[in-house]
């Protein structure tokens, strides 16, 4: 009889606590997540933060938060409170929490961003367990967060010598940039080596700082990177591996980053798919400044080798537009005879055109 009474009491307690968790378990739960940085470069680490709040008197013995996220976000340090089931493209990430009443928990995960791209995390599922350990409630939630993984940067020594020389000439080579002393384009701070004949004494007296006249140059230090998304070479009936496009994006990002960090101005033309952008081809005019630099890198994070306009048409449009005195760096897996002829046409019009061909670089 005592055993029956004990089982009855146990059953009643179990039923009451289970009912309580079903009614109140999901109430007062708040969850948010965010990355420690808005962007990182491919191969770098970032912190993914999870904040979970239990804003009620009822404790939560355990709560499991599960979400599906891209497999390119790799979790480095796994613990007993976390599990990851990875596939080729997606992975299921689960975090286990235990929350006393009116408690807030912040958990940090170190994540390696293996591949460039813009990754967005949205929906998740919370499963709540009762005092016995069995699931009692489940609810879907939304917690938006985003990380932009910028293209992997190469060291300067990894760039072809011809490209490094081209970048240098686009920045400051005196033989390529001779000042036109007929036109004054404002003033700038005096630098070592400036002639005293260039000092603007009126501006110097007003500001108390030694200033010299800034002259317009024969050629500007703008550089336009033309990035080709094509991987099939019809002239050779040859298809280049997708890894070549990743190399192309990496080279483009490295050149732009290096040039703009040294005071240059960079623009971009791309004939492939660029996220949600609909302009074909994508054109970004050369500008200077950190904001413009990271705008370009952010765009390149979403580049795909999905050709929207053939390179030959892009080059023909540039030549027909009357482009003159421009610095162009063409990065492509290959060049067909027609494309080479158009490059020569741009050069004949007075433009400086350097090519970085990945297929030939790989052979060399």
Residue pairs with C-beta under 8 A, 6 or more apart in sequence:
14 132
17 130
17 131
17 132
18 130
18 132
18 134
18 136
20 58
21 58
21 128
21 129
21 130
21 131
21 136
21 137
22 136
22 137
24 56
24 58
25 58
25 60
25 128
25 130
25 136
25 137
26 126
26 128
26 137
26 139
27 56
28 53
28 54
28 55
28 56
29 52
29 53
29 54
29 55
29 60
29 63
29 126
29 128
29 139
30 52
30 53
30 55
31 50
31 51
31 52
31 53
31 65
31 124
31 126
31 141
31 143
32 50
32 51
32 143
33 48
33 49
33 50
33 51
33 121
33 143
33 145
34 48
34 49
34 145
35 46
35 47
35 48
35 49
35 145
35 146
35 147
36 46
36 47
36 48
36 49
37 46
37 47
37 147
38 146
38 147
38 148
39 147
39 148
39 149
39 150
39 294
39 297
39 298
39 301
40 46
40 113
40 147
40 148
40 149
40 150
41 113
41 149
41 150
41 151
41 152
41 153
42 113
42 114
42 115
42 116
42 149
42 150
42 151
42 152
43 112
43 113
43 114
43 152
44 112
44 113
45 76
45 110
45 111
45 112
45 113
46 111
46 113
46 147
47 108
47 109
47 110
47 111
48 73
48 108
48 109
48 111
49 106
49 107
49 108
49 109
50 65
50 95
50 106
50 107
50 108
50 109
51 104
51 105
51 106
51 107
52 63
52 65
52 97
52 99
52 104
52 105
52 107
53 103
53 104
53 105
54 60
54 99
54 100
54 101
54 102
54 103
54 104
55 102
56 101
56 102
57 101
57 102
58 101
59 99
59 100
59 101
60 97
60 98
60 99
60 128
60 129
61 98
61 129
61 130
61 131
61 133
62 96
62 97
62 98
62 128
62 129
62 133
63 96
63 97
63 98
63 99
63 126
63 127
63 128
63 129
64 94
64 95
64 96
64 97
64 126
64 127
64 129
65 94
65 95
65 97
65 124
65 125
65 126
66 92
66 93
66 94
66 124
66 125
66 126
66 127
67 92
67 93
67 121
67 123
67 124
67 125
68 90
68 91
68 92
68 93
69 90
69 91
69 93
69 119
69 121
70 89
70 90
70 91
70 117
70 119
71 86
71 87
71 88
71 89
71 90
71 91
72 113
72 114
72 115
72 117
72 119
72 149
73 91
73 111
73 112
73 113
73 114
73 119
73 147
74 111
74 112
74 113
74 114
75 82
75 84
75 93
75 109
75 110
75 111
76 110
76 111
76 112
77 109
77 110
78 84
80 96
81 95
81 96
81 97
81 107
82 93
82 94
82 95
82 96
82 109
83 93
83 94
83 96
84 91
84 92
84 93
84 94
85 91
85 92
95 107
97 105
97 107
99 105
113 119
113 147
113 149
115 149
116 149
116 150
116 151
116 152
116 246
116 249
116 300
116 301
117 149
117 301
117 302
118 146
118 147
118 148
118 149
118 275
118 298
118 301
118 302
119 146
119 147
119 149
120 144
120 145
120 146
121 143
121 144
121 145
121 146
122 142
122 143
122 144
123 140
123 141
123 142
123 143
124 140
124 141
124 142
124 143
125 138
125 139
125 140
125 141
126 138
126 139
126 140
126 141
127 135
127 137
127 138
128 135
128 136
128 137
128 138
128 139
129 135
129 136
130 136
148 298
148 301
149 301
150 253
150 294
150 297
150 298
150 300
150 301
151 249
151 250
151 252
151 253
151 254
151 297
151 300
151 301
152 250
152 253
153 250
153 253
153 254
153 257
154 250
154 251
154 254
156 164
156 258
158 254
159 167
159 251
159 254
159 255
159 258
160 356
160 361
162 354
162 356
163 251
163 255
163 329
163 354
163 356
166 327
166 329
166 352
166 354
167 223
167 255
167 258
167 259
167 264
169 176
169 352
170 176
170 221
170 222
170 223
170 259
170 264
170 327
171 221
171 259
171 262
171 263
171 264
172 221
176 219
177 217
177 218
177 219
177 221
178 217
178 218
179 215
179 216
179 217
179 218
180 215
180 216
180 217
180 218
181 215
183 215
183 216
184 213
184 214
184 215
184 216
185 214
185 215
185 216
186 213
186 214
187 200
187 203
187 211
187 212
187 213
187 214
188 211
188 212
188 214
189 209
189 210
189 211
189 212
190 199
190 210
190 211
190 212
191 212
194 212
198 212
198 213
198 215
199 210
199 211
199 212
199 213
200 211
200 212
200 213
203 211
204 210
204 211
218 325
219 325
219 327
220 265
220 325
221 263
221 264
221 265
221 327
222 264
222 265
222 266
222 267
222 286
222 326
222 327
223 255
223 256
223 259
223 264
223 265
223 266
223 267
223 286
223 327
223 328
223 329
224 266
224 267
224 268
224 269
224 286
224 326
224 327
224 328
224 329
225 252
225 255
225 256
225 266
225 267
225 268
225 269
225 329
225 331
226 269
226 270
226 311
226 314
226 315
226 328
226 329
226 330
226 331
227 248
227 249
227 252
227 268
227 269
227 270
227 271
227 272
227 303
227 331
227 332
228 248
228 271
228 311
228 330
228 331
228 332
228 333
229 245
229 270
229 271
229 272
229 273
229 303
229 304
229 305
229 306
229 307
229 308
230 271
230 305
230 307
230 310
230 311
230 332
230 333
230 334
231 239
231 240
231 241
231 242
231 244
231 245
231 305
231 333
232 238
232 239
232 240
233 239
233 240
233 333
233 334
233 336
233 359
234 336
235 336
235 337
235 338
236 334
238 334
240 333
240 334
240 358
240 359
242 305
244 333
244 358
244 359
244 362
245 305
245 333
247 358
248 331
248 332
248 333
248 358
249 300
249 303
251 331
251 356
251 358
252 268
252 300
252 331
253 296
253 297
253 300
255 266
255 329
255 331
256 266
256 268
256 293
256 296
256 297
257 293
257 297
259 265
259 266
260 266
260 288
260 289
260 292
260 293
261 293
263 288
264 288
265 286
265 287
265 288
266 286
266 287
266 292
266 293
266 296
267 283
267 284
267 285
267 286
267 287
268 282
268 283
268 284
268 296
268 299
268 300
269 281
269 282
269 283
269 284
269 314
269 318
270 281
270 282
270 299
270 303
271 280
271 281
271 282
271 307
271 308
271 309
271 310
271 311
271 314
272 303
272 304
272 305
272 306
272 307
272 308
273 303
273 304
273 306
273 308
274 282
274 299
274 302
274 303
274 304
275 299
275 302
277 299
280 308
280 309
281 308
281 309
281 314
282 299
284 295
284 296
284 299
311 332
311 339
312 336
312 338
312 339
312 342
315 339
315 342
315 343
315 345
315 346
316 342
318 328
318 346
319 342
319 345
319 346
319 349
322 349
323 346
323 349
323 351
324 349
324 350
324 351
325 350
325 351
326 351
326 352
327 351
327 352
328 346
328 351
328 352
328 353
328 354
329 353
329 354
329 355
329 356
330 343
330 353
330 354
330 355
330 356
331 355
331 356
331 358
332 339
332 355
332 356
332 357
332 358
333 357
333 358
333 359
334 357
334 358
334 359
334 360
335 343
335 355
335 357
343 353
343 355
346 353
347 353
